[in-house]
Amino acid sequence: MSKVSSIKRNRAIGNTAIYIILVLISVIWLIPFVFILLQSFRVESTWQVGYVIPKQWGFKNYIELFTQSSFFNWYKNTLIIALCNAVLQTMMVMMMSYALSRLRFKGRKLLMNAMLILGMFPGFLSMIILYYILKSMGLTQAGAVPGLILVYFASSGMGYYVSKGFFDTIPKSLDEAARVDGATRFQVMYKVILPLSKPIIIYTVLTAFMAPWADYIFASYIAFGTSSGYNVAVGLYSWLTKDMINDYYTRFCAGGVLIAVPITILFMCLQKYYVEGVTGGAVKG
Amino acid sequence: MADRITDKELKYLHLSKPARLLFSVWNFIIDIPNKIWHLICAIGRVFKNFGLAVAREATDIFLTFKNGDWKTKISFVVMGFGSLARGQILRGILFLLFEIVFIMYIVLFGGYWLGKLTFNNLTATTSVKTTQVVAGIEMEVDSVIYGDNNLQIMIYGVLTIVFILCFIYTWRLNVKQNKLSEQILRSGKKLKSSKDDLKSVLDDQFHKTVLALPVLGIVIFTVIPIILMIMVAFTNYDYNHTPPTNLFEWVGFENFNQLFTWGNGTSTFSATFGELLTWTLVWAFFATFSNYFLGMLVAMMINKKGIRLKKLWRGILVLTIAIPQFISLLYVSKMFSDEGLINRFLINNGVIQTALPFWTDPTWARVMVIVINIWVGVPYLMLITTGVLMNIPSDLYESARIDGANPVQQYFKITLPYMFFVTGPYLLTSFTGNMNNFNVIYLLTGGAPYTLSNSAGRTDLLITWLYRLTVTNNDYKLAAVIGIMVFVVVAVISLVVYNVLPSMKNEEDFQ
């Protein structure tokens, strides 16, 4: 056997091994989702059972989700929060990162250092205080939806890193050229920089839209005990507590599917922008 | 700098790579006393500079008053008078309005709260039984007598202090304005009109326009709550002292003393804190580096030449980012529970007799959270490292191959140094991020098994413990102390790494 063909054979073996590993990885990463999907169609029992493929298929869990629980209300709450947050948080983040990246002013470094230090405090250290402040405005329990929106977007300017990294890559000469032509700073932003920033705006909107779907911490604390103020995470979490799980396990799976499917489709459509944002943000630190 | 090499640097260049890291860590350690001295000096300088700045401002204010005309002099009391008198209507009105609002606030509102901030002579809300005649019948009725509320006092007190600081700043601005206007007028130029002022909002002062809202949001929803929580750490605010019925008091450093008293055995607050701090650091280490290396490995496999369907493999992993964590993690958590899918399946098929203690045995639980965290984190790292790996110049590999380096050598000599160099800062942020990784722990185990004191569990991070102390135990003072300690730990780690990192950066071994 010649040397070349032996190298070829080795490479083929190596590639086969990699394919096997990749298939294994794919299976491991998909298993929970496949299981959730299968169990959401199970009719015969609401318990956790020792098998995955239902013996009796049906839409019972999905129907009950809407007829016998507040799921629709939770879903609506979360959707409202997510949409508002997507708009407001994007605005805040863009303003902050634009100013820090493309404008030079006294105290800029100070502001950045202050936010770096503030970021080192654990996020919900001040949960109780926020709760108290929101309560005094009537934005807890039943009023949790506007309260949560406020909490999410108000200090979101601190998450400026990724978009600042993006703005930093746009050449300064563009600004200067526009300024020479007599544009004000506002016009520079509005007419020159923002049209170039579509990827980062989409990234910010996407992450801002997705975050509220997964937030349990603040949502559970602010909506404390009032079902009408729950978001999906708090609502579904309550179904998996010890005394509920046996009656609601399959319904949880059905709810999970209904939440995951639209978000996943949206995410997959905008995946390109997400990947750009994540990789760009990490490399610049 | 580059043309002079010190002995230290020369020694450094002679070392092998692991030795270099040790060398820089060692240098960092022996340099600590020096650094502390520098820190003390720096703090001293800050105070000195602050004192000098105050003195400078004071002289400037005094000189402005002494040399100023009557318009300026009146402005010292009536803010904005100078601007109004000189025709800058918009500025003048804004200054004046601010002063009126401020004075009204302090008189009607702020002064009252500020006076109560010492928590002396407060009365709690109580209910008293009184006999009243209701519809002709004598009845005993509970009537509530409203008293003070510590938390309210603290919030409004701090708000008032912040407002006062704002006022002082604005007043100073007003004085400066007058001085500047006088100078401009004296040199025969024109002052800016209100129209110019409005225009500058979108031009010269544009940064203020864009920053106003985000910064205000951060101050109200992050800075002030953090200040208040730091204050809570110096009170005895807990389940026994919950205003308005049971008021709390200032207790000084008592809560922190608890943290540093190593008394009787393992049941103390300090022992639990030590245990959880250790586990938090161990967790952060494993969570960060397991994800990092496995993510890199997966990325390299997908990127390897000759592997097809790259998009499919990547897409499957990315899919898991899209699905909200609380669904997948809660599901996985239940899957491995005593009653869950895995245990039932194994018992039904006679593989085991009793359920495997995935979440009930401390060691099992700790290994499980780290393993499942790999499942959570690898997709992100795969994305991040894919980008960086593709940026490594391919001629580096080519020349290595010509020199006869095998893939393993290539990995350790080229890929890894390059990766560390580029993603160093990211590793640091992801380490501190993992220390505060609430979701994974809380949704998987909730901190269980709870075998430690102060209702802490074996898989609890400091952050989940803080959450439980706040929500379940209402032990706010201890939660505040833990929060401050988390801050200290994160700050120290960041400081140390940033100090060691530059020497690693200078290496540029991959060139």
Interface residues (C-beta under 8 A of the other chain):
Chain A: R11 N15 I18 Y19 I21 L22 I25 S26 I28 W29 L30 P32 F33 F35 I36 Q48 V49 G50 Y51 V52 M92 V93 M95 M96 Y98 A99 L103 F105 L111 M115 I117 L118 M120 F121 P122 G123 F124 L125 S126 M127 I128 I129 L130 Y132 I133 S136 L150 V151 F153 A154 S155 S156 G157 M158 T184 R185 F186 Q187 M189 M210 W213 A214 Y216 I217 Y221 A233 L236 Y237 L240 I245 Y249 F252 C253 G256 I259 A260 I263 T264 L266 F267 M268 Q271 Y274 V275 V278 T279 G280 A282 V283 K284 G285
Chain B: L151 Q152 I155 K199 L202 D203 D204 F206 H207 K208 T209 V210 L211 L213 P214 V215 G217 I218 I220 F221 T222 V223 I224 P225 I226 L228 M229 V232 V298 M301 I302 K304 G306 I307 W313 G315 I316 L317 V318 L319 T320 I321 A322 I323 P324 Q325 F326 I327 S328 L330 Y331 V332 K334 M335 S337 E339 G340 L341 R344 F345 I347 N348 N349 W375 P379 Y380 L383 I384 T386 G387 V388 V422 T423 G424 P425 Y426 L428 T429 T432 N436 F438 N439 Y442 L443 L462 I463 L466 Y467 T470 V471 Y476 A479 A480 G483 I484 V486 F487 V490 A491 S494
